[in-house]
Amino acid sequence: MAVTFRVPVADRDHVLRIERSKPHGHFDALLTFIRHIGLEKRIGFTPGKERDLVIAMLVERLIHSSSKLATTRPWNSSTLAEEMGIEGCDENDLYAARTVRSIGRSASVLPR
């Protein structure tokens, strides 16, 4: 569904058309808070796909409480996967990331 707006510009026939819009604000607020309190650094020493998957899983499950299996389903309907650079990941990637991050680390900082 596209939305059309008339925008006051020099050319009266110019139309702004929104083709796609995804929810973003609530994900951005949580990601900003997580980065502010340093949770991102506690979960992983260096930036990487595994750490980004764990952060995305945490954010998604705070907003939409669900199982790990269902966590990746709503990612395509919001900006979360795009923001974290994890487009195309599925539940198998989440399980693998959680396993990688739990080796030698306290499992208490990882979502269950």
PASEBA-1860 file (N, C-alpha, C; in nm, 3 decimals):
! residues 112
1> MAVTFRVP> 0.083/-0.117/0.000/0.000/0.000/0.000/0.088/0.124/0.000 ~ 0.072/0.208/-0.096/0.150/0.331/-0.104/0.064/0.448/-0.060 ~ 0.127/0.546/0.003/0.059/0.666/0.049/0.109/0.782/-0.035 ~ 0.018/0.867/-0.079/0.056/0.980/-0.161/0.030/1.109/-0.086 ~ 0.127/1.202/-0.089/0.115/1.333/-0.026/0.137/1.441/-0.130 ~ 0.064/1.547/-0.120/0.090/1.666/-0.201/0.185/1.754/-0.120 ~ 0.296/1.790/-0.180/0.399/1.867/-0.112/0.406/2.006/-0.176 ~ 0.402/2.112/-0.096/0.412/2.246/-0.155/0.554/2.273/-0.206
9> VADRDHVL> 0.569/2.271/-0.336/0.697/2.299/-0.401/0.668/2.387/-0.521 ~ 0.773/2.430/-0.588/0.758/2.518/-0.704/0.672/2.452/-0.812 ~ 0.689/2.323/-0.832/0.613/2.250/-0.932/0.489/2.191/-0.865 ~ 0.372/2.244/-0.892/0.249/2.201/-0.826/0.210/2.056/-0.856 ~ 0.265/2.001/-0.960/0.232/1.863/-0.996/0.324/1.762/-0.929 ~ 0.421/1.811/-0.852/0.515/1.721/-0.785/0.443/1.648/-0.671 ~ 0.456/1.518/-0.667/0.390/1.437/-0.564/0.495/1.352/-0.494 ~ 0.490/1.350/-0.361/0.576/1.265/-0.281/0.500/1.136/-0.254
17> RIERSKPH> 0.559/1.024/-0.289/0.491/0.896/-0.273/0.576/0.806/-0.183 ~ 0.519/0.762/-0.073/0.588/0.672/0.019/0.554/0.529/-0.022 ~ 0.655/0.456/-0.064/0.636/0.320/-0.111/0.643/0.218/0.002 ~ 0.725/0.248/0.103/0.746/0.151/0.210/0.783/0.225/0.337 ~ 0.731/0.181/0.447/0.763/0.239/0.576/0.767/0.127/0.679 ~ 0.874/0.123/0.757/0.889/0.019/0.859/0.903/0.082/0.996 ~ 0.852/0.016/1.101/0.871/0.066/1.238/1.019/0.074/1.272 ~ 1.058/0.181/1.342/1.200/0.199/1.373/1.224/0.254/1.514
25> GHFDALLT> 1.143/0.347/1.561/1.171/0.420/1.684/1.194/0.336/1.807 ~ 1.109/0.237/1.832/1.123/0.157/1.953/1.249/0.072/1.950 ~ 1.288/0.023/1.831/1.413/-0.053/1.820/1.532/0.039/1.842 ~ 1.527/0.157/1.783/1.637/0.252/1.798/1.653/0.295/1.943 ~ 1.543/0.316/2.013/1.550/0.356/2.154/1.618/0.248/2.238 ~ 1.581/0.122/2.217/1.644/0.014/2.294/1.791/-0.004/2.257 ~ 1.824/0.003/2.128/1.964/-0.010/2.087/2.049/0.103/2.145 ~ 1.996/0.223/2.146/2.069/0.337/2.204/2.091/0.315/2.353
33> FIRHIGLE> 1.989/0.267/2.424/2.002/0.241/2.567/2.103/0.130/2.594 ~ 2.097/0.023/2.516/2.191/-0.089/2.533/2.334/-0.042/2.513 ~ 2.355/0.042/2.414/2.491/0.094/2.389/2.532/0.191/2.499 ~ 2.438/0.270/2.549/2.467/0.367/2.655/2.512/0.299/2.784 ~ 2.448/0.190/2.821/2.483/0.123/2.947/2.599/0.024/2.930 ~ 2.649/0.007/2.807/2.764/-0.079/2.784/2.734/-0.226/2.775 ~ 2.607/-0.263/2.760/2.570/-0.404/2.753/2.630/-0.472/2.630 ~ 2.639/-0.398/2.522/2.697/-0.451/2.399/2.839/-0.503/2.423
41> KRIGFTPG> 2.918/-0.430/2.499/3.057/-0.470/2.527/3.062/-0.590/2.622 ~ 2.965/-0.600/2.713/2.960/-0.716/2.804/2.928/-0.844/2.730 ~ 2.844/-0.834/2.627/2.803/-0.952/2.554/2.913/-1.001/2.461 ~ 2.988/-0.911/2.402/3.094/-0.952/2.312/3.212/-0.858/2.318 ~ 3.331/-0.914/2.313/3.451/-0.833/2.320/3.469/-0.745/2.196 ~ 3.445/-0.803/2.080/3.464/-0.729/1.956/3.336/-0.730/1.874 ~ 3.315/-0.626/1.796/3.197/-0.627/1.709/3.202/-0.744/1.612 ~ 3.088/-0.802/1.585/3.080/-0.914/1.493/2.938/-0.963/1.477
49> KERDLVIA> 2.919/-1.052/1.383/2.786/-1.103/1.353/2.723/-1.170/1.474 ~ 2.800/-1.250/1.548/2.744/-1.322/1.662/2.694/-1.225/1.768 ~ 2.775/-1.123/1.799/2.733/-1.025/1.899/2.609/-0.949/1.851 ~ 2.607/-0.911/1.725/2.493/-0.840/1.670/2.366/-0.924/1.675 ~ 2.379/-1.053/1.651/2.263/-1.143/1.659/2.210/-1.153/1.801 ~ 2.299/-1.162/1.898/2.256/-1.171/2.038/2.188/-1.040/2.080 ~ 2.244/-0.926/2.041/2.183/-0.797/2.073/2.046/-0.786/2.007 ~ 2.037/-0.823/1.879/1.910/-0.817/1.807/1.806/-0.909/1.871
57> MLVERLIH> 1.850/-1.028/1.914/1.758/-1.121/1.980/1.708/-1.060/2.111 ~ 1.795/-0.999/2.186/1.757/-0.936/2.311/1.655/-0.824/2.287 ~ 1.685/-0.736/2.191/1.595/-0.625/2.160/1.459/-0.676/2.113 ~ 1.461/-0.770/2.021/1.334/-0.825/1.968/1.251/-0.889/2.077 ~ 1.316/-0.962/2.166/1.241/-1.032/2.271/1.193/-0.937/2.379 ~ 1.258/-0.822/2.397/1.207/-0.721/2.489/1.082/-0.654/2.433 ~ 1.080/-0.635/2.301/0.966/-0.569/2.238/0.853/-0.668/2.210 ~ 0.886/-0.783/2.155/0.786/-0.886/2.123/0.831/-1.016/2.190
65> SSSKLATT> 0.780/-1.043/2.307/0.818/-1.163/2.379/0.779/-1.287/2.298 ~ 0.878/-1.368/2.265/0.853/-1.489/2.186/0.968/-1.587/2.205 ~ 0.954/-1.704/2.149/1.060/-1.804/2.155/1.172/-1.765/2.059 ~ 1.288/-1.828/2.076/1.398/-1.802/1.981/1.358/-1.840/1.840 ~ 1.279/-1.945/1.828/1.233/-1.990/1.697/1.153/-1.880/1.627 ~ 1.072/-1.807/1.702/0.988/-1.703/1.643/1.054/-1.565/1.640 ~ 1.170/-1.551/1.699/1.235/-1.420/1.711/1.268/-1.356/1.578 ~ 1.312/-1.433/1.481/1.355/-1.375/1.354/1.239/-1.343/1.260
73> RPWNSSTL> 1.122/-1.394/1.285/1.008/-1.373/1.193/0.973/-1.227/1.173 ~ 0.962/-1.144/1.279/0.923/-1.004/1.255/1.037/-0.913/1.208 ~ 1.160/-0.964/1.197/1.272/-0.879/1.159/1.253/-0.811/1.024 ~ 1.188/-0.876/0.930/1.171/-0.816/0.798/1.063/-0.709/0.796 ~ 0.982/-0.700/0.901/0.878/-0.599/0.905/0.919/-0.477/0.986 ~ 1.045/-0.471/1.029/1.098/-0.355/1.101/1.238/-0.326/1.050 ~ 1.302/-0.227/1.111/1.438/-0.189/1.068/1.547/-0.259/1.149 ~ 1.511/-0.346/1.242/1.609/-0.406/1.333/1.718/-0.484/1.259
81> AEEMGIEG> 1.681/-0.577/1.173/1.780/-0.658/1.102/1.870/-0.572/1.015 ~ 1.812/-0.475/0.949/1.890/-0.384/0.864/1.985/-0.300/0.948 ~ 1.937/-0.248/1.059/2.019/-0.166/1.150/2.137/-0.245/1.205 ~ 2.114/-0.373/1.237/2.219/-0.455/1.296/2.304/-0.527/1.191 ~ 2.264/-0.519/1.064/2.341/-0.585/0.958/2.326/-0.736/0.959 ~ 2.208/-0.785/0.994/2.188/-0.929/1.005/2.071/-0.977/0.919 ~ 2.045/-0.907/0.809/1.938/-0.948/0.720/1.963/-1.091/0.672 ~ 1.858/-1.168/0.660/1.869/-1.304/0.609/1.906/-1.408/0.714
89> CDENDLYA> 1.930/-1.367/0.837/1.963/-1.464/0.942/1.836/-1.532/0.991 ~ 1.852/-1.655/1.038/1.736/-1.729/1.088/1.765/-1.782/1.229 ~ 1.674/-1.864/1.280/1.689/-1.914/1.417/1.814/-1.999/1.436 ~ 1.860/-2.067/1.331/1.984/-2.145/1.342/2.104/-2.054/1.367 ~ 2.103/-1.936/1.305/2.210/-1.839/1.329/2.206/-1.790/1.473 ~ 2.085/-1.773/1.529/2.072/-1.731/1.668/2.128/-1.834/1.764 ~ 2.093/-1.960/1.741/2.147/-2.066/1.827/2.299/-2.074/1.817 ~ 2.352/-2.061/1.697/2.497/-2.067/1.677/2.565/-1.949/1.746
97> ARTVRSIG> 2.507/-1.830/1.734/2.566/-1.711/1.797/2.564/-1.723/1.948 ~ 2.457/-1.774/2.002/2.447/-1.790/2.147/2.551/-1.890/2.197 ~ 2.573/-1.996/2.121/2.672/-2.096/2.159/2.813/-2.037/2.156 ~ 2.844/-1.962/2.049/2.977/-1.901/2.036/3.003/-1.806/2.151 ~ 2.904/-1.723/2.186/2.922/-1.623/2.291/2.924/-1.684/2.431 ~ 2.870/-1.804/2.449/2.865/-1.860/2.584/2.993/-1.936/2.619 ~ 3.081/-1.962/2.523/3.205/-2.034/2.551/3.296/-1.944/2.635 ~ 3.325/-1.988/2.755/3.413/-1.913/2.844/3.350/-1.788/2.904
105> RSASVLPR> 3.221/-1.770/2.890/3.153/-1.651/2.940/3.040/-1.692/3.033 ~ 2.996/-1.601/3.112/2.880/-1.625/3.197/2.754/-1.629/3.113 ~ 2.679/-1.735/3.119/2.556/-1.747/3.042/2.448/-1.652/3.093 ~ 2.470/-1.591/3.209/2.368/-1.502/3.265/2.350/-1.373/3.184 ~ 2.445/-1.336/3.099/2.430/-1.215/3.020/2.365/-1.243/2.885 ~ 2.336/-1.370/2.857/2.275/-1.406/2.729/2.127/-1.435/2.745 ~ 2.045/-1.392/2.649/1.902/-1.423/2.657/1.877/-1.572/2.651 ~ 1.781/-1.618/2.726/1.744/-1.760/2.724/1.616/-1.780/2.648
END
